[in-house]
Amino acid sequence: MSAGLDPDALVTLIRGAVAEDLPALPADPVALLDATADAAVRTVSSYDPDSVDTTSVATVPPDLAGRGAVVARARGVVAGLPVAAAVFEVVLADRYPARHEPTGVRPTRDPSDVHRGDAATDEHADAESGWTGGLDIEIVASDGDQVSPGDAVLTVAGPVRALLTAERTALNLLCHLSGVATATRRWVDAVDGTGAAIRDTRKTLPGLRALEKYAVRCGGGRNHRMSLADAALVKDNHVVAAGGVTAAFAAVRARFPGLPVEVECDTVTQVTEAVTAGADLILCDNMSLDELRESVAIARPNGVELEASGGLTLDVARRVAETGVDYLAIGALTHSASALDLGLDLALSPHFDAGLGTGTGTAAAADVAPAAGTGSGAS
């Protein structure tokens, strides 16, 4: 993907997320209630495309088509639109494996330029479900865009059962990633014009690091190392284990001579020691503004970059940036970001054969963007 994400890894992640709603259940689903917690975890860890969305199967006719718009309920920065689109693609492809071959979703701001399924040429029409169409998705906004309440960011048309099955997984990912991007933008705006950049950390949710760090980039921030292998960060416990800052730095440089090495320092004295040792970057942990200025005065003439970390808040962000540090490391971008409120507004399509569902006709944006607030916030 152009977002720098691995498509295969993304599909695996999506299927794992969908497995929480469509698990491989025992023959008697009620038996799951009597299982031990450990057995329950093992049972729902695999995804069964034939598992039933009980509410949708009971309430939605199998051939019912619908059009939905993912709409912002709050102001923020959107991120993860290709991910949300992929959820709808994966769910439909898995629910109708012989009927739908995903051809990709093209981001577009032209309402008539949509990805559409062609029922007329679908020789594998789903006789069992009654569904004979495809799936149409238009990514209306772009990741990194500022959105306001009522703005449609993505539209989708297809079988209502599949849309409702995919809805929560798509929104879980999109709302979370948009929350990360929105939080990041606040920090970026707070230090605008100072020359300092906002960077993330490895304080990410397990399995979501690549997506969360992508969302940070959408918000205008920068990524620190992606893993423990692509850069070295000598922290306080490494210093204790090695017997000092200089010893720890020297050990890393000797073992991995070409690797960038950042050294965490708690005092100005340690900054001097790290600069003398040859550190590429220094992480100034929980230092006062005066200590940061002293550290900059020591490191800058030697071409060493500085990163401020620990106890940072939006209220002090600008003052910290104005000390001359190059980066502010903000773990809260990923570990404490509030989800951005977005919802799926659904409208049924009684004349679907003349619009998006069959690959004939032209759809206007208004046709696929119901008024905000008509959808359900819980699912």
C-alpha positions as CSV (number, residue, x, y, z in Angstrom):
1,M,0.0,0.0,0.0
2,S,1.1,3.6,-0.6
3,A,0.8,4.1,3.2
4,G,3.8,1.9,3.6
5,L,1.9,-0.9,5.2
6,D,2.2,-4.6,4.3
7,P,-1.0,-5.6,2.5
8,D,-0.7,-9.3,3.6
9,A,0.0,-8.3,7.2
10,L,-3.0,-5.9,7.1
11,V,-5.4,-8.7,5.8
12,T,-4.1,-11.0,8.6
13,L,-4.7,-8.3,11.2
14,I,-8.2,-7.6,9.8
15,R,-9.1,-11.3,9.9
16,G,-7.9,-11.5,13.4
17,A,-10.1,-8.6,14.4
18,V,-13.1,-10.0,12.6
19,A,-12.5,-13.3,14.4
20,E,-13.6,-11.5,17.6
21,D,-17.1,-11.1,16.0
22,L,-17.1,-14.2,13.8
23,P,-15.2,-16.8,15.8
24,A,-14.8,-20.5,15.0
25,L,-17.5,-21.6,17.5
26,P,-18.2,-25.1,18.8
27,A,-21.2,-27.0,17.3
28,D,-23.3,-25.6,20.2
29,P,-22.5,-21.9,20.6
30,V,-24.1,-21.9,24.0
31,A,-21.4,-24.3,25.2
32,L,-19.0,-21.5,24.9
33,L,-20.6,-19.9,27.9
34,D,-19.6,-22.9,30.0
35,A,-16.1,-23.1,28.8
36,T,-13.1,-22.0,30.9
37,A,-11.6,-18.6,30.1
38,D,-8.6,-20.3,28.5
39,A,-10.7,-22.5,26.3
40,A,-12.8,-19.5,25.3
41,V,-9.7,-17.5,24.2
42,R,-8.5,-20.5,22.1
43,T,-11.9,-20.9,20.6
44,V,-12.3,-17.3,19.4
45,S,-8.8,-17.0,18.2
46,S,-9.6,-18.3,14.7
47,Y,-11.9,-16.7,12.2
48,D,-14.6,-18.7,10.6
49,P,-16.1,-17.1,7.4
50,D,-19.2,-19.3,7.9
51,S,-19.8,-18.1,11.4
52,V,-23.1,-16.2,11.7
53,D,-23.8,-12.6,12.5
54,T,-27.0,-13.6,14.3
55,T,-28.7,-10.2,14.4
56,S,-28.1,-9.4,10.8
57,V,-29.1,-12.8,9.6
58,A,-32.3,-12.6,11.6
59,T,-33.3,-9.0,10.6
60,V,-31.8,-8.4,7.2
61,P,-33.2,-10.0,4.0
62,P,-30.4,-11.9,2.2
63,D,-30.7,-9.8,-1.0
64,L,-31.1,-6.4,0.6
65,A,-28.7,-3.8,-0.7
66,G,-27.6,-0.7,1.1
67,R,-25.5,2.4,0.8
68,G,-23.6,3.8,3.7
69,A,-21.4,6.7,4.5
70,V,-18.8,6.8,7.2
71,V,-19.4,10.3,8.7
72,A,-17.4,12.3,11.2
73,R,-19.3,13.1,14.4
74,A,-16.5,15.3,15.8
75,R,-13.7,17.6,14.6
76,G,-10.4,15.9,14.1
77,V,-7.8,14.4,11.7
78,V,-8.8,11.3,9.8
79,A,-6.5,8.4,9.4
80,G,-6.9,4.7,8.3
81,L,-9.4,5.1,5.5
82,P,-7.6,2.5,3.3
83,V,-7.7,0.2,6.3
84,A,-11.4,0.6,6.9
85,A,-12.0,0.1,3.2
86,A,-10.0,-3.1,3.3
87,V,-12.2,-4.4,6.2
88,F,-15.3,-4.2,3.9
89,E,-13.3,-5.8,1.1
90,V,-12.1,-8.7,3.2
91,V,-15.4,-9.4,4.9
92,L,-17.3,-9.5,1.6
93,A,-14.6,-11.6,-0.1
94,D,-14.7,-14.1,2.7
95,R,-18.5,-14.2,3.0
96,Y,-18.8,-14.7,-0.8
97,P,-15.5,-16.3,-1.8
98,A,-16.7,-17.4,-5.3
99,R,-18.7,-14.3,-6.0
100,H,-16.5,-11.4,-5.3
101,E,-12.9,-10.8,-6.4
102,P,-11.6,-7.5,-4.8
103,T,-10.0,-5.3,-7.4
104,G,-8.8,-2.6,-5.1
105,V,-10.2,0.6,-3.8
106,R,-9.1,3.8,-5.5
107,P,-9.1,7.0,-3.4
108,T,-10.9,9.7,-5.3
109,R,-12.5,13.1,-4.8
110,D,-14.6,12.7,-8.0
111,P,-18.0,11.3,-6.9
112,S,-18.5,9.6,-10.2
113,D,-15.1,7.8,-10.1
114,V,-15.9,4.7,-8.0
115,H,-14.8,1.2,-7.7
116,R,-17.8,-0.9,-8.6
117,G,-18.7,-4.6,-8.8
118,D,-20.3,-5.8,-12.0
119,A,-23.3,-8.1,-11.3
120,A,-24.0,-8.3,-15.0
121,T,-20.8,-10.3,-15.6
122,D,-20.8,-12.2,-12.3
123,E,-21.2,-15.8,-13.3
124,H,-21.0,-16.9,-9.7
125,A,-24.1,-15.0,-8.5
126,D,-24.8,-15.9,-4.9
127,A,-27.9,-18.1,-5.3
128,E,-27.9,-19.1,-1.6
129,S,-27.8,-15.5,-0.2
130,G,-29.7,-13.9,-3.0
131,W,-26.9,-11.4,-3.5
132,T,-25.9,-10.8,-7.1
133,G,-23.9,-7.6,-6.9
134,G,-20.5,-6.5,-5.8
135,L,-19.1,-4.0,-3.4
136,D,-18.4,-0.3,-4.2
137,I,-16.2,1.9,-2.1
138,E,-15.3,5.5,-2.5
139,I,-12.6,7.0,-0.2
140,V,-13.9,10.6,-0.2
141,A,-11.4,12.2,2.1
142,S,-7.6,11.6,2.4
143,D,-5.7,10.4,5.4
144,G,-4.4,13.5,7.2
145,D,-7.4,15.6,6.3
146,Q,-9.1,17.8,8.9
147,V,-12.7,16.8,9.2
148,S,-15.8,18.4,10.8
149,P,-19.0,16.9,12.1
150,G,-21.2,15.8,9.2
151,D,-18.3,15.3,6.8
152,A,-18.5,11.9,4.9
153,V,-15.0,10.4,4.6
154,L,-15.8,7.0,3.0
155,T,-18.9,5.6,1.2
156,V,-19.7,2.0,0.7
157,A,-22.5,0.2,-1.2
158,G,-23.2,-3.6,-1.2
159,P,-25.1,-6.3,0.6
160,V,-26.4,-5.0,3.9
161,R,-25.6,-8.1,5.8
162,A,-21.9,-7.8,4.9
163,L,-21.8,-4.1,5.5
164,L,-23.2,-4.6,9.0
165,T,-20.9,-7.5,9.7
166,A,-17.9,-5.4,8.8
167,E,-19.1,-2.1,10.3
168,R,-17.7,-2.4,13.9
169,T,-14.3,-3.8,12.9
170,A,-13.9,-1.0,10.3
171,L,-14.9,1.7,12.7
172,N,-12.8,0.3,15.6
173,L,-9.7,0.7,13.5
174,L,-10.7,3.9,11.8
175,C,-11.8,5.7,15.0
176,H,-8.7,4.6,16.8
177,L,-6.2,5.6,14.1
178,S,-8.0,8.9,13.5
179,G,-7.7,9.5,17.3
180,V,-4.0,9.0,17.1
181,A,-3.7,11.4,14.1
182,T,-5.8,14.0,15.9
183,A,-3.8,13.8,19.0
184,T,-0.6,14.1,17.0
185,R,-1.8,17.2,15.1
186,R,-2.5,18.9,18.4
187,W,1.1,18.4,19.5
188,V,2.5,19.4,16.0
189,D,0.4,22.6,16.1
190,A,1.6,23.4,19.6
191,V,5.3,23.5,18.5
192,D,4.7,25.0,15.1
193,G,7.5,27.4,14.1
194,T,10.0,26.2,16.7
195,G,11.9,23.8,14.5
196,A,11.2,20.9,16.8
197,A,9.4,17.8,15.6
198,I,7.0,15.5,17.4
199,R,7.9,11.8,17.5
200,D,6.2,8.7,18.7
201,T,7.5,5.8,20.9
202,R,7.1,2.1,21.0
203,K,4.2,2.5,23.5
204,T,1.8,1.0,21.0
205,L,-0.9,-1.6,21.2
206,P,0.3,-5.1,20.4
207,G,-0.3,-5.9,16.8
208,L,-1.1,-2.3,15.8
209,R,2.3,-0.6,15.8
210,A,2.6,-0.2,12.0
211,L,-0.9,1.2,11.8
212,E,-0.5,3.5,14.8
213,K,2.8,4.9,13.6
214,Y,1.2,5.4,10.2
215,A,-1.5,7.4,11.9
216,V,1.2,9.5,13.7
217,R,2.6,10.4,10.2
218,C,-0.9,11.3,9.1
219,G,-1.1,13.8,12.0
220,G,2.2,15.4,11.0
221,G,4.4,13.6,13.5
222,R,7.5,11.5,12.9
223,N,8.3,8.0,13.8
224,H,11.0,6.9,16.2
225,R,12.4,3.4,15.7
226,M,9.8,0.7,14.6
227,S,11.4,-2.1,16.5
228,L,14.3,-3.0,18.8
229,A,16.3,-4.1,15.8
230,D,16.5,-1.0,13.6
231,A,18.1,1.4,16.1
232,A,19.7,1.3,19.6
233,L,18.3,3.2,22.5
234,V,20.6,3.0,25.6
235,K,18.2,3.5,28.6
236,D,18.9,3.8,32.3
237,N,18.7,0.0,32.9
238,H,21.2,-0.6,30.1
239,V,23.6,1.9,31.7
240,V,23.2,0.1,35.0
241,A,23.9,-3.3,33.4
242,A,26.9,-2.0,31.4
243,G,28.5,0.0,34.2
244,G,28.0,3.6,32.9
245,V,26.9,5.7,29.9
246,T,30.3,5.4,28.2
247,A,30.5,1.7,28.7
248,A,27.0,1.1,27.4
249,F,27.5,3.2,24.3
250,A,30.8,1.6,23.5
251,A,29.3,-1.9,23.9
252,V,26.5,-1.1,21.4
253,R,28.9,0.6,18.9
254,A,31.3,-2.3,19.1
255,R,28.6,-5.0,18.5
256,F,26.6,-3.0,15.9
257,P,29.0,-0.5,14.3
258,G,26.6,0.9,11.7
259,L,23.5,1.2,13.9
260,P,22.3,4.7,15.0
261,V,22.7,4.9,18.8
262,E,20.6,7.1,21.1
263,V,21.5,7.5,24.7
264,E,19.0,8.3,27.5
265,C,20.4,10.9,30.0
266,D,18.9,12.1,33.2
267,T,21.5,14.8,34.0
268,V,23.5,17.3,32.1
269,T,26.6,15.5,33.3
270,Q,25.4,12.4,31.5
271,V,24.8,14.5,28.4
272,T,28.4,15.6,28.4
273,E,29.5,12.0,28.8
274,A,27.3,10.7,25.9
275,V,28.4,13.5,23.6
276,T,32.1,12.7,24.4
277,A,31.4,9.0,23.7
278,G,30.0,9.8,20.3
279,A,26.3,9.3,20.6
280,D,24.2,10.2,17.5
281,L,21.2,11.3,19.5
282,I,20.5,12.0,23.2
283,L,17.2,11.5,25.0
284,C,16.9,14.0,27.8
285,D,14.6,12.4,30.3
286,N,12.5,14.5,32.7
287,M,14.8,17.5,32.5
288,S,13.9,21.0,33.5
289,L,13.8,23.8,30.9
290,D,17.2,25.1,32.2
291,E,18.7,21.6,32.0
292,L,17.5,21.2,28.4
293,R,19.0,24.5,27.4
294,E,22.3,23.5,29.0
295,S,22.2,20.2,27.2
296,V,21.5,21.9,23.8
297,A,24.5,24.1,24.4
298,I,26.7,21.1,25.0
299,A,25.3,18.9,22.1
300,R,24.6,21.3,19.3
301,P,28.2,22.4,18.6
302,N,29.1,18.7,18.3
303,G,26.3,18.0,15.8
304,V,24.4,15.8,18.3
305,E,20.6,15.9,18.2
306,L,18.5,16.1,21.3
307,E,15.1,14.6,22.2
308,A,13.1,15.7,25.2
309,S,11.0,13.1,27.0
310,G,9.1,12.5,30.2
311,G,6.3,14.4,31.8
312,L,5.5,16.5,28.7
313,T,2.1,18.0,28.3
314,L,0.6,20.2,25.6
315,D,0.7,23.1,28.1
316,V,4.5,23.1,28.2
317,A,5.2,21.7,24.7
318,R,6.1,25.0,23.1
319,R,8.4,26.1,26.0
320,V,10.2,22.7,25.7
321,A,10.5,23.1,22.0
322,E,11.9,26.6,22.3
323,T,14.9,25.3,24.4
324,G,16.4,24.2,21.1
325,V,15.8,20.4,21.2
326,D,15.2,18.7,17.9
327,Y,12.4,16.3,19.0
328,L,9.7,15.8,21.6
329,A,9.0,12.2,22.3
330,I,5.4,11.7,23.1
331,G,4.2,8.2,24.2
332,A,0.7,9.5,24.7
333,L,0.2,9.8,20.9
334,T,-0.4,6.1,20.8
335,H,-1.0,4.9,24.4
336,S,-3.6,7.5,25.4
337,A,-5.2,8.8,22.3
338,S,-9.0,9.1,22.5
339,A,-10.9,7.7,19.5
340,L,-12.3,10.1,17.0
341,D,-16.1,9.7,16.8
342,L,-17.1,8.5,13.4
343,G,-20.1,6.4,12.5
344,L,-21.7,4.5,9.6
345,D,-25.0,6.0,8.4
346,L,-26.9,3.4,6.4
347,A,-29.6,3.9,3.8
348,L,-31.4,1.1,2.0
349,S,-31.3,1.0,-1.8
350,P,-34.6,0.0,-3.3
351,H,-33.4,0.9,-6.8
352,F,-29.9,-0.5,-6.4
353,D,-30.0,-2.1,-9.8
354,A,-29.8,1.4,-11.3
355,G,-26.9,2.6,-9.2
356,L,-23.7,1.4,-7.6
357,G,-24.7,-2.2,-6.9
358,T,-24.7,-3.5,-10.4
359,G,-21.9,-1.6,-12.0
360,T,-24.4,0.5,-14.1
361,G,-25.4,4.1,-13.8
362,T,-23.6,6.9,-12.0
363,A,-23.7,7.8,-8.3
364,A,-23.5,11.3,-6.9
365,A,-21.9,11.9,-3.6
366,A,-25.3,12.9,-2.1
367,D,-26.7,9.5,-3.1
368,V,-24.3,7.7,-0.8
369,A,-24.0,10.1,2.1
370,P,-27.1,10.1,4.3
371,A,-27.5,12.8,6.8
372,A,-25.2,12.5,9.9
373,G,-26.9,11.0,12.9
374,T,-29.1,8.5,11.2
375,G,-26.8,5.6,12.0
376,S,-26.3,3.7,15.2
377,G,-23.4,4.6,17.5
378,A,-23.3,1.1,19.0
379,S,-22.9,-2.2,17.4
